[in-house]
Amino acid sequence: MAAPRVALCVPLGYNERMTTDEALSVAAALIEGCRTELAKRIVGQRAMIDGLLTALIAGGHILLEGVPGLAKTLAVKSLAEITSLAFKRIQFTPDLLPADLTGTLIWEQAGGNFSVRRGPVFANVILADEINRAPAKVQSALLEAMEEKQVTIGETSYPLPDPFFVLATENPIEHEGTYSLPEAELDRFLIKLLVGYPAPEEELEIVSRNAAVLPAPADRRVPLLPALDPAALRLLRSAADSIHVDEGISQYIVSIVTATRPARPHAGAALAEGLYRYISFGASPRASIALYRCARIHALFAARPFVSPDDVKAAAFPALRHRVVLSYEAEAEGLDADAVISRILSHVPVP
């Protein structure tokens, strides 16, 4: 007989009158339970798993960039499984139409009127696989959904389920048949994660788990227990909101973001002369909000009741790397966004 599926949700004894330290302890147990369940299928990739959990807690969207075969899709599917959220996968292709995402109006001959057929975007977790393969008109169809959590079909706007977040993947090594994501859409992603190759010992474990001649079908994968129910997710968000952010830390966050803007050379002449030639456009105020929220959740992962400068520095790369538009000079010298962000962090005074 199969073992019963026991939810690893809000622990017994939890109540809303917990102290901050008690709430952080419970939150740490929930987060570790999620990591444990995902590790049954995903070997390594700790940064990707923590990034997925960050987006889930913050209610934001993620852009995952990495070569094929790094378990990006499997990680997203597994996250939806342990949270028991409705999951839809959309394979982006050059011939995809906006109605294929959002839905459309269907003429009902019998009733003599139009009825709404909702598209796959009406789910909690949306996997936009290879999002950069679809043209601009399809990309624009996601803007309203990602920012306003609603979809307009005909003359009526329909709210999307709550929670709702988009996890989009893109392949950095293929350029034929792909379209660059517009900055307006990139800015709507809370964070961008760079998924790298596993370490040799991790890859050996991956090979060992897949040693069979024929891969196991989807229904025979390692079963995952539900690790987060709606009450547990509310607890995590409440615990994140309870983490203290000093005024000096808030000013530090804003200083980092404003230092990305060439039109604002207040960060110092050395920074302006040595760095701004590599930046065409800086990050928007949405980046400050994202960095603030991600720094708080980074402190939550450490069960710390306050945000430290190290939390801000760690969150700066995923929160800013897709929002800083580099110049041709940066590309010519082989600098990427992370290199530019590192230089900014080294120049902005730490509180």
LINKA-V659572 format. One record per residue. N is the residue number from 1. SS is DSSP state (hx for helix, st for strand, lp for the rest). D_CENTER is the distance of its C-alpha to the mean C-alpha in whole Angstrom. Layout:
((N	SS	D_CENTER) (N	SS	D_CENTER))
//
This chain:
((1	lp	38) (2	lp	34) (3	lp	32) (4	lp	31) (5	lp	28) (6	lp	27) (7	lp	24) (8	lp	23) (9	lp	22) (10	lp	24) (11	lp	26) (12	lp	30) (13	lp	31) (14	lp	28) (15	lp	29) (16	lp	28) (17	lp	31) (18	lp	29) (19	lp	29) (20	hx	26) (21	hx	27) (22	hx	27) (23	hx	24) (24	hx	22) (25	hx	24) (26	hx	23) (27	hx	19) (28	hx	20) (29	hx	21) (30	hx	19) (31	hx	16) (32	hx	18) (33	hx	19) (34	hx	16) (35	hx	16) (36	hx	19) (37	hx	19) (38	hx	16) (39	lp	18) (40	lp	21) (41	lp	19) (42	lp	17) (43	lp	19) (44	lp	18) (45	lp	14) (46	hx	14) (47	hx	11) (48	hx	9) (49	hx	10) (50	hx	10) (51	hx	6) (52	hx	5) (53	hx	8) (54	hx	7) (55	hx	5) (56	hx	8) (57	hx	10) (58	hx	9) (59	lp	9) (60	lp	6) (61	lp	4) (62	st	2) (63	st	6) (64	st	7) (65	st	11) (66	lp	14) (67	lp	17) (68	lp	18) (69	lp	19) (70	lp	16) (71	lp	15) (72	hx	12) (73	hx	13) (74	hx	15) (75	hx	12) (76	hx	10) (77	hx	14) (78	hx	15) (79	hx	12) (80	hx	13) (81	hx	17) (82	hx	17) (83	hx	16) (84	lp	18) (85	lp	16) (86	lp	17) (87	st	15) (88	st	16) (89	st	16) (90	st	16) (91	st	18) (92	lp	18) (93	lp	22) (94	lp	24) (95	lp	26) (96	lp	23) (97	lp	24) (98	hx	22) (99	hx	24) (100	hx	23) (101	hx	19) (102	hx	21) (103	st	24) (104	st	28) (105	st	31) (106	st	34) (107	st	37) (108	st	39) (109	lp	43) (110	lp	44) (111	lp	43) (112	lp	43) (113	st	40) (114	st	36) (115	st	34) (116	st	30) (117	st	28) (118	st	24) (119	lp	22) (120	lp	19) (121	lp	17) (122	lp	18) (123	lp	16) (124	lp	14) (125	st	11) (126	st	11) (127	st	11) (128	st	12) (129	st	14) (130	lp	15) (131	hx	14) (132	hx	16) (133	hx	19) (134	lp	20) (135	lp	22) (136	hx	21) (137	hx	23) (138	hx	20) (139	hx	17) (140	hx	19) (141	hx	19) (142	hx	15) (143	hx	15) (144	hx	17) (145	hx	15) (146	hx	12) (147	hx	14) (148	hx	17) (149	lp	16) (150	st	19) (151	st	21) (152	st	24) (153	st	26) (154	lp	30) (155	lp	31) (156	st	29) (157	st	25) (158	st	24) (159	st	21) (160	lp	18) (161	lp	17) (162	lp	16) (163	lp	13) (164	lp	12) (165	st	8) (166	st	8) (167	st	6) (168	st	8) (169	st	10) (170	st	13) (171	lp	16) (172	lp	17) (173	lp	21) (174	lp	22) (175	lp	23) (176	lp	26) (177	lp	25) (178	lp	21) (179	lp	20) (180	lp	19) (181	lp	16) (182	lp	17) (183	hx	16) (184	hx	16) (185	hx	13) (186	hx	12) (187	lp	12) (188	lp	10) (189	lp	7) (190	lp	6) (191	st	5) (192	st	6) (193	st	7) (194	st	11) (195	lp	12) (196	lp	16) (197	lp	19) (198	lp	20) (199	lp	23) (200	hx	26) (201	hx	27) (202	hx	23) (203	hx	24) (204	hx	28) (205	hx	26) (206	hx	24) (207	hx	27) (208	hx	29) (209	hx	27) (210	lp	28) (211	lp	31) (212	lp	33) (213	lp	34) (214	lp	32) (215	lp	29) (216	lp	28) (217	lp	27) (218	hx	24) (219	hx	26) (220	hx	28) (221	lp	25) (222	lp	24) (223	lp	24) (224	lp	21) (225	lp	22) (226	lp	20) (227	lp	19) (228	lp	17) (229	lp	19) (230	hx	19) (231	hx	21) (232	hx	19) (233	hx	16) (234	hx	18) (235	hx	20) (236	hx	16) (237	hx	16) (238	hx	19) (239	hx	19) (240	hx	17) (241	hx	19) (242	lp	22) (243	lp	21) (244	st	23) (245	lp	22) (246	lp	25) (247	hx	26) (248	hx	27) (249	hx	23) (250	hx	22) (251	hx	24) (252	hx	23) (253	hx	20) (254	hx	21) (255	hx	23) (256	hx	21) (257	hx	19) (258	hx	23) (259	lp	24) (260	lp	22) (261	lp	24) (262	lp	27) (263	lp	29) (264	lp	29) (265	hx	31) (266	hx	31) (267	hx	29) (268	lp	32) (269	hx	35) (270	hx	34) (271	hx	30) (272	hx	31) (273	hx	33) (274	hx	31) (275	hx	28) (276	hx	28) (277	hx	29) (278	hx	26) (279	st	24) (280	st	25) (281	st	22) (282	lp	20) (283	lp	17) (284	lp	18) (285	hx	18) (286	hx	15) (287	hx	14) (288	hx	16) (289	hx	14) (290	hx	11) (291	hx	13) (292	hx	15) (293	hx	12) (294	hx	10) (295	hx	14) (296	hx	15) (297	hx	13) (298	hx	14) (299	hx	17) (300	hx	17) (301	hx	16) (302	lp	19) (303	lp	21) (304	lp	22) (305	lp	23) (306	st	23) (307	lp	20) (308	lp	22) (309	hx	22) (310	hx	20) (311	hx	17) (312	hx	17) (313	hx	18) (314	hx	15) (315	hx	12) (316	hx	14) (317	hx	13) (318	hx	9) (319	hx	10) (320	hx	13) (321	lp	13) (322	lp	12) (323	lp	14) (324	lp	17) (325	st	19) (326	st	22) (327	lp	25) (328	hx	27) (329	hx	29) (330	hx	26) (331	hx	25) (332	hx	29) (333	lp	29) (334	lp	26) (335	lp	24) (336	lp	20) (337	hx	18) (338	hx	17) (339	hx	21) (340	hx	21) (341	hx	19) (342	hx	21) (343	hx	24) (344	hx	23) (345	hx	22) (346	hx	26) (347	hx	27) (348	lp	26) (349	lp	28) (350	lp	27) (351	lp	28))
//
